[in-house]
Amino acid sequence: MTIPGVTKLMHDQCERAMLEGEFGPDVIGSAESVAVVLTQGWCPQWRAMARWLGEAAAEAGARAYYVEYDEEPFFERFMAWKEEALGNRSVPYLRYYRGGELVAESNYVSRDGFAARLRRG
């Protein structure tokens, strides 16, 4: 799926995250505020979020990234990393960064909740 205003994480960016335990500065340092969505394409909550995610991120002056990891060749390894290393078994799973540092995490949120997390962490 292509989502206007949201950048799809590339294979090497996901591999690096699994290897190093966190996304690289090319992702989390690409703007003052960044949101990363780790999800599976079938998830209805993700489908709902995808409709407003890019616009909401732009309004907050943030960058947003996503990966639908069930559609990637590294599916099993990435899911295990997300669930075990990051400790989250639900989708969509969002990580919020400010100044390159993780400031908040959530699962599905409303558009207003997403914007609030970007503002305050």
Salt bridges, closest charged atoms under 4 A:
GLU15 OE2 - HIS11 NE2 3.20
GLU15 OE2 - ARG77 NH2 2.43
GLU20 OE1 - ARG16 NE 3.04
GLU22 OE2 - ARG95 NH2 2.80
GLU55 OE2 - ARG111 NH2 2.94
GLU59 OE1 - ARG111 NH2 2.94
GLU72 OE2 - LYS8 NZ 3.24
GLU83 OE1 - ARG89 NH1 2.85
GLU105 OE1 - ARG95 NH1 3.51
